[in-house]
Amino acid sequence: MKTIKEINQKIETGDAVVLTAAEMTTFVEQNGVKAAAEEIDVVTTGTFGAMCSSGAFLNFGHSDPPIKMNKTYLNNVEAYSGLAAVDAYIGATQLNRNPQIGMDYGGSHLIEDLIRGKEIDLAVEAYGTDCYPRKEIETSISLDKLNQAVMVNPRNCYQNYAVATNSTDETLYTYMGTLLPNFGNVSYSSAGQLSPLLNDPYFETIGMGTRIFLCGGEGYIISEGTQHSTGAERRNGVPISGSGTLMLMGDMKKMSSDFVRGATMQKYGPTLYVGAGIPIPILNEDIAKRTAISDEDITCQVVDYGVPRRSRPVIRETNYKELKTGKIEINGVEVNASPLSSYKKAEEVANELKAWINKGNFFLTEPVIKIPSKGYSVNPLEIKKPAVLVKNLESKPVIRAHPTEEISDVAKKLVDNNINHLPVVDENGKLMGIVTSWDIANAIAKGKAKLKDVMTKRVIIAREDEPVDLVARRIDKHEISGLPIVDKDNKVKGMITAEDISRLIGKEKNNDEVCK
């Protein structure tokens, strides 16, 4: 048994033995856990990935005459000002208020620019009071002109996040990056064996007050993070799905732009890449064993982001050794696996923290309260008015067509049933395509006779268990007027159109007005 006090004494005298988590894995493989517990004093970890739940508290100081900030914009990105007269919180995912810029420059980019020392445009609106009479300000600020700039990240360093893929026929744009159709790729966001919470999975050394590496400066753990959860299944001591999180803080004036990046996920929005590293004191053999975990021993789940629900189906399990090869097999097909996080930067974080400790510039701290390793679960948001699912819509009998039908017969079906869309199915009722009244008119004008020659084969669909508002977004996104409803076997169950959704919205609005 060692103590943190004893390890700090060795750091002070330059006698501490420090390894990165990757080096510890090799050391234990060659020398065993007992030798590691005796010889190694500290293991440094690191991660560098997209952490949307990040931001900073800023204090601007009082103007003369003073102002009570009501609306605060930094490079056209709004910061929340409902704190005090001249304080604001800028969130990493905040969009630019200029619609032509939108997602391309948001809160995350602003935070990086501040850390880089750039001049930032500040525009303030206020309503004016007796003690704060000023109503507007336009000026510029930089990090050194702010009284305080404290990064406070509500949820960082997720413990073993999901691997994402997409089962649908359309490309999805998510916080896990761009997911190609039909399981076309997978993306993951973890440093694996270097990741902080995978090296101390039961939070034996991590807690409130733990000093850490944060974006190139010293930071601290101030709490478990939001959505902290401890109930996931474990393998080799490590949760196989998203579990623990940390709330972190640090002084932005002491950070380095080498370890923070503002970024935009295509068609999703801004996010902040955060470099974080936690030193783990090797107090006993159990901790030594846990810090020696390898990529192959860390199981993670490939999850289908094509299902837009809180609980998404797990397609298969894998590990970080397989993911880091760049290939993974799904349903017998090899697809590309790509990281959203940077393992190279995670190594830089772990090595930089190791160098600080070796130079005697960084000492370990005893946690005031340890992060809980059990008894925490994440509750869903209760919605008193549940979403209407596609299968709950009032539906008419399904009119279908077959690819061998004559164009004239299909035209008669459209006219007789007063509809504009016809799903095209095979002999088992499975979707093959779709045809619209415009397609038929175009076919007649060009002298085409068979439906298979004019139908659209790549079809945007709705599934029975999807919320209607999601389908409405899909109709708007693809600029179409309707789409077929299919079940899990791809059999056509009906059609949903923009008119159906408009009627539903109108009915709900009328019901709300009656209730009032």
C-alpha positions as CSV (number, residue, x, y, z in Angstrom):
1,M,0.0,0.0,0.0
2,K,1.2,3.5,-0.9
3,T,-0.4,6.8,-0.1
4,I,-0.8,10.0,-2.2
5,K,1.3,11.8,0.3
6,E,4.2,9.4,-0.1
7,I,3.9,9.6,-3.9
8,N,4.0,13.4,-3.7
9,Q,7.1,13.3,-1.6
10,K,8.7,11.1,-4.4
11,I,7.6,13.6,-7.0
12,E,9.2,16.5,-5.0
13,T,12.5,14.7,-4.8
14,G,12.4,13.5,-8.4
15,D,12.2,9.8,-7.5
16,A,8.6,9.1,-8.7
17,V,8.2,6.5,-11.5
18,V,5.6,7.7,-13.9
19,L,4.2,5.8,-17.0
20,T,1.5,6.6,-19.4
21,A,-1.5,4.1,-19.4
22,A,-0.2,2.6,-22.7
23,E,3.2,2.1,-21.2
24,M,1.7,0.6,-18.1
25,T,-0.1,-2.1,-20.2
26,T,3.2,-3.2,-21.7
27,F,5.0,-3.1,-18.3
28,V,2.4,-5.3,-16.7
29,E,2.5,-7.8,-19.6
30,Q,6.3,-8.1,-19.2
31,N,6.7,-7.8,-15.4
32,G,3.4,-8.6,-13.8
33,V,1.0,-6.7,-11.6
34,K,2.9,-7.1,-8.3
35,A,6.0,-5.6,-9.7
36,A,4.0,-2.8,-11.2
37,A,2.4,-2.0,-7.9
38,E,5.8,-1.9,-6.2
39,E,7.7,0.0,-8.8
40,I,5.2,2.4,-10.5
41,D,3.9,5.4,-8.7
42,V,1.7,7.3,-11.2
43,V,0.0,6.3,-14.4
44,T,-1.1,9.2,-16.7
45,T,-4.1,9.0,-18.9
46,G,-5.3,11.1,-21.8
47,T,-8.2,11.8,-24.2
48,F,-8.8,14.4,-26.9
49,G,-12.3,14.3,-28.3
50,A,-15.5,16.1,-29.0
51,M,-17.2,17.1,-25.8
52,C,-20.3,19.1,-26.6
53,S,-21.2,19.6,-22.9
54,S,-18.5,22.2,-22.4
55,G,-18.4,26.0,-21.9
56,A,-17.0,28.9,-19.8
57,F,-18.0,31.5,-17.3
58,L,-16.7,35.0,-18.3
59,N,-16.6,38.2,-16.2
60,F,-16.3,41.3,-18.3
61,G,-16.0,43.9,-15.5
62,H,-18.2,47.0,-15.1
63,S,-18.4,49.7,-17.7
64,D,-18.8,53.4,-16.9
65,P,-21.7,54.2,-16.7
66,P,-22.5,50.6,-15.6
67,I,-24.7,48.1,-17.5
68,K,-26.7,45.1,-16.5
69,M,-26.1,42.8,-19.5
70,N,-29.3,41.3,-20.9
71,K,-28.2,40.1,-24.3
72,T,-24.5,39.4,-24.8
73,Y,-22.9,38.5,-28.1
74,L,-19.3,37.5,-28.7
75,N,-18.3,37.4,-32.4
76,N,-22.1,37.2,-32.9
77,V,-22.4,34.1,-30.7
78,E,-24.8,34.6,-27.8
79,A,-23.7,34.0,-24.3
80,Y,-26.2,33.5,-21.5
81,S,-26.4,36.6,-19.3
82,G,-29.0,35.6,-16.7
83,L,-26.4,35.4,-14.0
84,A,-25.4,38.9,-12.8
85,A,-24.7,42.3,-14.2
86,V,-21.5,41.5,-16.1
87,D,-21.2,37.7,-16.0
88,A,-22.1,35.3,-18.9
89,Y,-21.8,31.6,-19.7
90,I,-20.8,30.7,-23.2
91,G,-21.8,27.1,-24.3
92,A,-19.7,25.2,-26.8
93,T,-22.7,24.3,-29.0
94,Q,-24.2,27.8,-29.2
95,L,-24.8,28.8,-32.9
96,N,-23.9,32.1,-34.5
97,R,-26.8,34.5,-34.7
98,N,-25.8,35.3,-38.3
99,P,-27.8,32.7,-40.3
100,Q,-25.2,32.8,-43.1
101,I,-22.6,31.6,-40.6
102,G,-24.8,29.5,-38.3
103,M,-23.0,26.3,-37.4
104,D,-19.7,27.2,-39.0
105,Y,-18.6,29.5,-36.1
106,G,-20.2,28.9,-32.7
107,G,-19.4,28.8,-29.0
108,S,-16.6,26.2,-29.4
109,H,-14.8,28.3,-32.0
110,L,-15.1,31.4,-29.8
111,I,-13.6,29.5,-26.8
112,E,-10.7,28.4,-28.9
113,D,-10.2,32.0,-30.2
114,L,-10.2,33.4,-26.7
115,I,-7.5,30.8,-25.6
116,R,-5.5,31.8,-28.7
117,G,-5.5,35.4,-27.5
118,K,-7.5,36.8,-30.3
119,E,-9.5,40.0,-30.1
120,I,-13.3,39.3,-29.8
121,D,-16.1,41.6,-30.8
122,L,-18.4,42.2,-27.8
123,A,-22.0,43.6,-28.3
124,V,-24.3,44.0,-25.4
125,E,-28.0,45.0,-25.1
126,A,-29.7,45.9,-21.8
127,Y,-33.0,47.3,-20.6
128,G,-31.5,49.9,-18.2
129,T,-32.2,50.4,-14.5
130,D,-31.5,53.1,-12.0
131,C,-28.3,51.5,-10.9
132,Y,-27.4,50.2,-14.3
133,P,-28.5,52.9,-16.7
134,R,-26.5,52.0,-19.8
135,K,-28.4,50.2,-22.5
136,E,-25.8,49.1,-25.1
137,I,-22.1,48.4,-25.6
138,E,-20.0,47.7,-28.7
139,T,-16.3,47.0,-28.1
140,S,-13.7,44.3,-28.2
141,I,-12.2,42.1,-25.6
142,S,-9.5,39.4,-25.3
143,L,-8.7,36.8,-22.7
144,D,-6.2,39.0,-20.9
145,K,-8.8,41.8,-20.5
146,L,-11.4,39.6,-18.8
147,N,-11.4,39.5,-15.0
148,Q,-12.1,35.7,-15.0
149,A,-12.5,33.1,-17.7
150,V,-13.2,29.8,-16.1
151,M,-13.9,26.8,-18.2
152,V,-16.7,24.7,-16.6
153,N,-17.7,21.6,-18.5
154,P,-20.8,19.9,-17.2
155,R,-20.1,16.5,-18.9
156,N,-16.7,15.4,-20.1
157,C,-14.7,12.2,-20.4
158,Y,-17.5,9.8,-21.0
159,Q,-16.7,6.3,-19.8
160,N,-16.8,4.1,-22.9
161,Y,-19.2,5.8,-25.3
162,A,-21.1,3.9,-28.0
163,V,-19.8,3.1,-31.5
164,A,-22.2,4.5,-34.0
165,T,-23.6,3.1,-37.3
166,N,-26.7,3.6,-39.5
167,S,-29.1,1.0,-40.8
168,T,-31.3,3.4,-42.8
169,D,-31.1,4.2,-46.6
170,E,-30.1,7.8,-46.0
171,T,-27.0,9.5,-44.7
172,L,-27.3,10.7,-41.1
173,Y,-25.5,13.7,-39.7
174,T,-25.0,13.3,-36.0
175,Y,-22.7,14.3,-33.0
176,M,-21.0,11.0,-33.9
177,G,-20.1,12.4,-37.3
178,T,-21.5,11.5,-40.7
179,L,-23.0,8.0,-40.8
180,L,-23.4,6.4,-44.2
181,P,-26.5,4.5,-45.3
182,N,-26.9,0.7,-44.9
183,F,-24.2,0.2,-42.3
184,G,-21.7,2.0,-44.6
185,N,-19.3,3.0,-41.8
186,V,-18.9,3.1,-38.0
187,S,-17.5,5.9,-35.9
188,Y,-16.2,5.9,-32.3
189,S,-15.0,8.4,-29.8
190,S,-12.6,7.1,-27.2
191,A,-8.9,6.8,-26.6
192,G,-9.4,3.2,-25.4
193,Q,-6.6,2.0,-23.2
194,L,-5.5,5.7,-22.6
195,S,-8.9,6.9,-21.6
196,P,-9.1,8.3,-18.0
197,L,-12.2,6.6,-16.7
198,L,-11.4,3.2,-18.3
199,N,-8.2,3.1,-16.2
200,D,-10.0,3.8,-12.9
201,P,-13.4,2.3,-13.7
202,Y,-14.6,2.3,-10.1
203,F,-13.3,5.8,-9.3
204,E,-11.0,4.5,-6.6
205,T,-8.7,7.5,-6.9
206,I,-10.9,10.1,-8.7
207,G,-13.2,12.6,-7.1
208,M,-14.1,16.1,-6.2
209,G,-10.8,18.1,-6.0
210,T,-8.7,15.7,-8.1
211,R,-6.1,17.8,-9.9
212,I,-6.0,17.1,-13.7
213,F,-4.7,18.2,-17.0
214,L,-7.3,20.3,-18.8
215,C,-6.7,21.9,-22.2
216,G,-3.0,22.4,-21.5
217,G,-3.4,23.8,-18.0
218,E,-4.2,22.6,-14.5
219,G,-7.8,21.8,-13.9
220,Y,-9.9,20.1,-11.3
221,I,-12.8,17.6,-11.1
222,I,-15.6,19.4,-9.3
223,S,-18.3,16.7,-9.4
224,E,-19.6,13.7,-11.3
225,G,-20.8,14.9,-14.7
226,T,-24.4,15.3,-15.8
227,Q,-25.9,12.0,-17.0
228,H,-23.5,10.1,-14.8
229,S,-24.6,6.5,-14.7
230,T,-23.2,3.4,-12.9
231,G,-25.6,0.6,-13.9
232,A,-24.0,-0.6,-17.1
233,E,-22.8,-4.2,-17.5
234,R,-19.1,-4.6,-16.9
235,R,-16.4,-6.7,-18.6
236,N,-12.9,-6.8,-17.1
237,G,-14.2,-4.2,-14.6
238,V,-15.1,-1.8,-17.4
239,P,-18.6,-0.7,-18.4
240,I,-19.4,-1.9,-22.0
241,S,-21.6,1.1,-22.7
242,G,-21.7,4.8,-21.8
243,S,-21.5,5.1,-18.0
244,G,-19.6,7.6,-15.8
245,T,-18.9,11.2,-16.6
246,L,-17.0,14.1,-15.0
247,M,-17.7,17.8,-14.4
248,L,-14.4,19.7,-14.9
249,M,-13.1,23.2,-14.4
250,G,-10.0,25.1,-15.2
251,D,-8.6,28.6,-15.7
252,M,-8.7,29.5,-19.4
253,K,-5.9,32.0,-19.0
254,K,-3.5,29.2,-18.3
255,M,-4.6,26.9,-21.1
256,S,-2.9,26.2,-24.4
257,S,-4.5,26.2,-27.8
258,D,-2.6,23.0,-28.6
259,F,-5.1,21.1,-26.5
260,V,-8.5,22.7,-27.4
261,R,-10.2,22.9,-30.8
262,G,-13.5,24.4,-31.9
263,A,-15.1,22.3,-34.5
264,T,-18.4,21.8,-36.4
265,M,-20.0,18.4,-37.0
266,Q,-21.5,18.6,-40.5
267,K,-25.2,19.5,-40.4
268,Y,-25.3,19.0,-36.7
269,G,-23.5,21.9,-35.1
270,P,-20.5,23.2,-33.1
271,T,-18.6,21.1,-30.6
272,L,-15.5,21.5,-28.6
273,Y,-12.5,19.2,-28.7
274,V,-11.1,19.0,-25.2
275,G,-7.8,17.5,-24.1
276,A,-8.1,16.0,-20.6
277,G,-5.7,13.8,-18.6
278,I,-6.0,12.4,-15.2
279,P,-3.1,11.1,-13.1
280,I,-3.8,7.8,-11.3
281,P,-1.8,7.0,-8.2
282,I,-0.8,3.4,-8.0
283,L,-1.8,2.7,-4.4
284,N,-2.1,-1.0,-4.6
285,E,-2.2,-4.1,-6.9
286,D,-5.9,-3.7,-7.8
287,I,-5.3,-0.2,-9.2
288,A,-2.1,-1.4,-10.9
289,K,-4.1,-4.1,-12.6
290,R,-6.9,-1.8,-13.8
291,T,-4.4,0.7,-15.3
292,A,-2.9,-2.0,-17.3
293,I,-6.1,-2.7,-19.3
294,S,-5.5,-3.1,-23.1
295,D,-7.6,-2.1,-26.1
296,E,-8.5,-5.7,-26.6
297,D,-9.9,-6.0,-23.1
298,I,-12.3,-3.0,-23.5
299,T,-15.6,-4.2,-24.9
300,C,-17.9,-1.6,-26.5
301,Q,-21.2,-1.7,-28.4
302,V,-22.0,-0.8,-32.0
303,V,-25.3,1.0,-31.8
304,D,-27.8,1.8,-34.6
305,Y,-28.3,5.6,-34.8
306,G,-30.8,5.0,-37.6
307,V,-33.4,4.3,-34.9
308,P,-34.1,7.8,-33.5
309,R,-35.1,6.7,-30.0
310,R,-33.6,7.0,-26.6
311,S,-32.8,3.3,-26.5
312,R,-31.1,2.3,-29.7
313,P,-30.6,-1.3,-30.8
314,V,-27.1,-2.9,-30.3
315,I,-25.9,-4.3,-33.6
316,R,-22.9,-6.2,-32.2
317,E,-20.0,-5.9,-29.7
318,T,-16.4,-5.1,-30.5
319,N,-13.3,-3.8,-28.8
320,Y,-10.9,-0.9,-29.4
321,K,-8.2,-3.2,-30.8
322,E,-10.5,-4.2,-33.6
323,L,-11.8,-0.6,-34.1
324,K,-8.2,0.8,-34.4
325,T,-7.5,-1.5,-37.4
326,G,-9.9,0.7,-39.3
327,K,-12.2,-2.1,-40.3
328,I,-15.1,-3.9,-38.6
329,E,-17.5,-6.5,-39.9
330,I,-21.3,-5.9,-39.8
331,N,-23.7,-8.6,-41.1
332,G,-20.8,-10.3,-42.9
333,V,-19.6,-7.1,-44.7
334,E,-16.4,-5.3,-43.8
335,V,-16.9,-1.6,-43.3
336,N,-14.6,1.3,-42.4
337,A,-14.2,2.3,-38.7
338,S,-13.0,5.8,-38.0
339,P,-12.3,7.7,-34.8
340,L,-13.9,11.1,-34.0
341,S,-11.3,11.5,-31.2
342,S,-7.5,11.7,-31.8
343,Y,-5.4,9.0,-30.2
344,K,-2.3,10.9,-31.2
345,K,-3.4,14.0,-29.2
346,A,-4.5,11.7,-26.3
347,E,-0.9,10.4,-26.2
348,E,0.3,14.0,-26.2
349,V,-1.9,14.8,-23.2
350,A,-0.7,11.7,-21.3
351,N,3.0,12.4,-22.1
352,E,2.7,16.1,-21.2
353,L,1.1,15.3,-17.9
354,K,3.9,12.7,-17.3
355,A,6.5,15.4,-18.1
356,W,4.9,17.8,-15.6
357,I,5.1,15.2,-12.8
358,N,8.6,14.2,-13.7
359,K,9.8,17.8,-13.5
360,G,8.1,18.3,-10.1
361,N,5.6,20.8,-11.5
362,F,2.4,18.8,-10.8
363,F,1.4,17.1,-7.6
364,L,-1.5,14.7,-6.9
365,T,-4.5,15.6,-4.7
366,E,-6.7,13.6,-2.4
367,P,-10.3,13.7,-3.6
368,V,-12.6,15.4,-1.1
369,I,-15.4,13.1,-2.1
370,K,-15.0,10.2,-4.5
371,I,-17.1,10.0,-7.7
372,P,-19.9,7.5,-7.0
373,S,-19.4,4.1,-8.7
374,K,-22.8,2.7,-7.9
375,G,-26.4,3.8,-7.3
376,Y,-26.6,6.4,-10.2
377,S,-29.0,6.0,-13.1
378,V,-30.2,8.4,-15.9
379,N,-33.9,9.1,-15.9
380,P,-35.7,10.0,-19.1
381,L,-37.5,13.3,-19.6
382,E,-41.2,12.7,-18.9
383,I,-43.3,14.2,-21.6
384,K,-46.9,14.6,-20.5
385,K,-48.1,14.8,-24.2
386,P,-46.4,11.8,-25.8
387,A,-45.3,11.8,-29.4
388,V,-47.8,10.4,-31.9
389,L,-46.3,7.4,-33.7
390,V,-46.8,6.7,-37.3
391,K,-48.7,3.5,-36.5
392,N,-51.2,5.5,-34.5
393,L,-52.3,7.6,-37.4
394,E,-55.7,7.1,-38.9
395,S,-55.0,5.3,-42.1
396,K,-56.9,4.4,-45.3
397,P,-56.7,1.0,-47.0
398,V,-53.3,0.7,-48.7
399,I,-53.4,1.1,-52.5
400,R,-50.4,-0.6,-54.1
401,A,-48.9,-1.1,-57.5
402,H,-46.7,-3.8,-59.0
403,P,-43.7,-3.1,-61.3
404,T,-45.2,-5.1,-64.2
405,E,-48.4,-3.0,-64.4
406,E,-49.2,-0.9,-67.4
407,I,-48.9,2.9,-66.9
408,S,-52.5,3.4,-67.9
409,D,-53.7,1.0,-65.1
410,V,-51.6,2.8,-62.6
411,A,-53.0,6.2,-63.7
412,K,-56.5,4.8,-63.2
413,K,-55.7,3.7,-59.6
414,L,-54.5,7.2,-58.9
415,V,-57.6,8.9,-60.3
416,D,-60.1,6.4,-58.8
417,N,-58.7,6.7,-55.3
418,N,-57.9,10.4,-55.5
419,I,-54.2,9.9,-54.4
420,N,-50.9,11.2,-55.7
421,H,-48.5,8.4,-54.5
422,L,-48.4,4.7,-55.0
423,P,-45.9,2.4,-53.4
424,V,-44.6,-0.3,-55.7
425,V,-44.3,-3.7,-54.1
426,D,-43.2,-7.3,-55.0
427,E,-45.4,-10.4,-54.8
428,N,-44.7,-10.5,-51.0
429,G,-45.8,-6.9,-50.4
430,K,-42.2,-5.7,-49.9
431,L,-41.3,-2.2,-51.0
432,M,-39.6,-1.9,-54.4
433,G,-40.2,1.7,-55.3
434,I,-42.7,4.5,-55.4
435,V,-44.5,6.4,-58.2
436,T,-46.3,9.7,-58.2
437,S,-49.0,11.3,-60.4
438,W,-46.2,13.5,-61.8
439,D,-44.2,10.4,-62.7
440,I,-47.2,8.9,-64.5
441,A,-47.9,12.1,-66.4
442,N,-44.2,12.3,-67.4
443,A,-44.3,8.7,-68.5
444,I,-47.3,9.1,-70.7
445,A,-45.8,12.2,-72.3
446,K,-42.7,10.2,-73.2
447,G,-44.6,7.2,-74.4
448,K,-43.4,4.8,-71.7
449,A,-45.7,1.8,-71.0
450,K,-44.3,-0.1,-67.9
451,L,-44.3,1.1,-64.4
452,K,-40.8,-0.4,-63.7
453,D,-39.4,2.0,-66.2
454,V,-40.6,5.2,-64.3
455,M,-40.8,4.3,-60.6
456,T,-38.3,5.7,-58.2
457,K,-36.3,2.8,-56.7
458,R,-34.5,4.7,-54.0
459,V,-37.3,5.5,-51.6
460,I,-37.4,7.6,-48.4
461,I,-39.5,5.7,-45.9
462,A,-41.3,6.0,-42.6
463,R,-41.3,3.2,-40.1
464,E,-44.4,2.3,-38.0
465,D,-42.7,3.0,-34.6
466,E,-41.3,6.4,-35.6
467,P,-42.7,9.7,-34.2
468,V,-44.7,11.6,-36.7
469,D,-42.7,14.8,-36.1
470,L,-39.6,13.0,-37.2
471,V,-41.3,12.0,-40.4
472,A,-42.4,15.6,-40.9
473,R,-38.7,16.6,-40.7
474,R,-37.8,14.0,-43.2
475,I,-40.5,15.2,-45.7
476,D,-39.2,18.8,-45.3
477,K,-35.5,17.7,-45.6
478,H,-36.0,15.8,-48.8
479,E,-38.6,18.2,-50.3
480,I,-41.1,15.4,-50.9
481,S,-44.8,15.3,-50.3
482,G,-45.3,11.7,-49.0
483,L,-43.5,8.5,-48.1
484,P,-44.5,4.8,-47.7
485,I,-44.9,3.3,-44.2
486,V,-43.1,0.0,-43.8
487,D,-42.8,-2.6,-41.0
488,K,-39.7,-4.3,-39.8
489,D,-39.8,-6.7,-42.8
490,N,-40.0,-3.8,-45.3
491,K,-43.6,-4.6,-46.1
492,V,-45.7,-1.6,-47.0
493,K,-48.4,-0.8,-44.4
494,G,-49.6,2.5,-45.7
495,M,-48.7,6.0,-46.9
496,I,-48.1,9.2,-44.9
497,T,-48.3,12.6,-46.7
498,A,-47.6,16.2,-45.8
499,E,-51.4,16.7,-45.9
500,D,-51.9,13.9,-43.2
501,I,-49.4,15.6,-40.9
502,S,-51.0,19.1,-41.5
503,R,-54.4,17.6,-40.5
504,L,-52.9,16.0,-37.4
505,I,-51.4,19.3,-36.3
506,G,-54.6,21.1,-37.0
507,K,-56.6,18.6,-34.9
508,E,-54.1,18.8,-32.0
509,K,-54.3,22.6,-32.1
510,N,-58.1,22.5,-32.0
511,N,-58.0,20.0,-29.1
512,D,-55.6,22.3,-27.1
513,E,-57.8,25.3,-27.7
514,V,-60.9,23.3,-26.4
515,C,-59.0,22.3,-23.3
516,K,-58.1,25.9,-22.6
